[in-house]
Amino acid sequence: MTAQPAAMVIGLTGGIAAGKTAVSRRFEALGVPVYDADVAARAVIEPGTPGLAAIVEAFGAEALDHSGRLDRAAMRRRVFNDAATRSSLEAIIHPRVRQWLHDRAHAETAAYCLLAIPLLAENIAHYRWIDRVLLVDVPESLQIERLLARDGIDEALAKRMVAQQATRSERLALADDVIVNDGDEATLDHLVAALHRRYLALAGDKPL
């Protein structure tokens, strides 16, 4: 997966509760195609897909619910405290997610598109073909505050969730562009609109 797509490809990433969805929705409202790794992760294990068949082969029919879909709650319980099982599941899903994103980016005819990839910093070696990285950045204290409000969890768990991801400094080192999402919605609208204009200009200069 090394050939460059015709459209300029922006990898959109950020830590948990940074506001990636709020940013991606604003780009979508401007007509920008957005392909989401979370959507891909569901699509590649739909009933009838090779991905789901591989999961059943690896984990047995008990990995499925009564409708023949992946029993996500059961699998979460199985992988929660079992790193080997989690790695086996990820080895099935993650390459298929990368291929799904790759195929859509390479078929895109718009000036540019976004790939929303929460764990891009952790997996950048697999995405060397993207053109730029856009980071939605917030201080860790704000991530924790938002997690407490959003998920109703305690502070200790929120801190563990943040710690499980790449560090803020690692994400910043990777980024070509940064949106600091610590203000109001009007500010976010302005920041996205400005980047949209910049990306359209850059895409016009991209050699085909």
N, C-alpha and C positions, 0 to 999 in steps of 0.2 A: 504494500500500500504506500507507494512513494510518489506516484505521478501527481502533479499539481492540478487542482481543479481550476476551471476557467474563472469562476467567481472568487473574489477575495474571501477568505475564511477567517473569522474572528473567533477565537476560543474565549467564551465567557465563563469566568469562574469566581470563586470567593468562598470564604469560610461559612460554616453553618450560621444561619440567621443574619447573614450580611445584607440580604435583600436582592439576591440574584434574580428571583422571579419578578420582583417589581421592575427591575431594569429590563429584563427580557420582554416583558409585556409592553413596555414603552417602545422598544424597538419594533415589536410586532405591529403596534398601532401605527407606526410610520411606514409599514409595508415591508419590513425586513423579514425574510424567512428565518425562523429560529428552529433548530433541531435540538431536542432535549435528551440528554443521556438517560434521564429517569424514564422518559417515554420509551426510549429504545430498550431499556432493561425489561420493560413489560412486554413490548412487542416481540422480542426475540424468544420469549418462552410462552407464547400463546399456544393453545391446543393445536396440534398438527405440525408444529415447527420442529426442526431438528434440535433446537435448544431444549425444548421440554422433553423430547425423547432422550436426550443425553442425561438430563437430570433423573429421569425415571431409571435409566440404566445404572446410574451411579448410586442412587439413594433408595430405589425401590418404589413400588406403586403407592406406598404410604406417603410419598411426597405430594400426592395429588389429593384434592378435595373431592367431594361427591359429584361435582360437575366436570371433573377431568382437568381442572386447572391446577396450577401450582398452589399448594396449601401454604401460603406465605407465613401464617402464624406458626404452623408446625415447623417449617424450615427455620424460622427465626429462633425458635426454642432449641433446635438441633445445633445450630451454629453458634449460639450465644457464648458458650463457654468451651467451644471446641475449635481451636484454630485450624486444625487439619481439615475438618469438615467444611469450615468457612472457606478455606483456600480452594478446596475441591469445587465448591459451588461457584466461587468467583472465576475459577479457571474455565468453567463452562460458559458463564454469562458474559464476562468482560470482553473477551475477544469478539464475541458476536455483537456487542454494543458498539465496539470500535468500528467494526465492519459496517454496521447499520449507519453510523454517522458518516463514515467515509463515503459510502455509496450515495447518500443524499447530498453531501457537499459537492461531490464530483458531478452530480446530475444537475446541479443548480445553475440557472441561467440569469439570476438577478445579479446586480453589480457586486453585492456581497451578501453573506449570510453569517449567522451566529450559530455556534455549537455551544450549548449550555452544558458544561461539564464540571460538576461540583469538585471532583477530585483530580482536576487537571494537573495540579502541581505534583501530585503523587504519581502520575502516569504520563508525564510529558514526553518520555522517550517514545511512546506510541503515537504521538501527535506532532511529529517534527514537520509534517506537511502543512500544518496550518500557518497562516501568514502573520497573525498578531494575537496577543493575549490581552483581553480586557479584564481587569480585576475589579470586583466590587469589594471595597475595603472598608472595614469599621474597626475600632479598637476592640480588643477582646472583652473589655468590661461591658461594652454595649452588646456584643454577641450574647454574653451571659444574661444580661438584663432582658433581652428579647426572648431568649429561650425560656426564661422563667415565666414570662408573660404569655408566650405562645403555647408552650407545651405543659404548663402547670407542674413542672418538675422542681426538685430542690436544687440548691446552688451547687452541691457537690457533684451531682450527676451532670449538670450543665457544664461544669468545668472539665469533667472527664470527656464529654462529647467534643468540646473544643480542643482538648489536648490530643485526641485521637487523630486529628487532621494535621496537615502540614502547618508549619508555623506561619504567622503573619509575615515575618521577614522572608521566609522562603517564597511565599506567594508574590510579595512585592518585588523580589529579585527576578521573578519570571515575567512580570507584567511589562507590556509596551504602553498600555494606557490604564489609568486608574480612575474610578469613580469613588469618591469618599462619600458613602451613603449614611451620613450622620445628621442630615438636615431634614427639611420638610419636603413634601411632594413637589412643590413648585420648583424647588432647587433641583430635584432629581429630573424633572421634566426638562429643565434648561440644560443640564449636563448631558443628558441623552441626546437632545436635539443637536447640541454642538458636536458631539462625537459622530452623529449620523452624517452631518455635513462633511466632517473630516474624512470619514470612511468612504463616502461617495467620491470625494476628490482623489483619495488614494487609489480607489478601485479603478478610476479612470486612467490612472498611470500604470496599472499593473499590466505587464506584458502577457499576451495570450499565447 
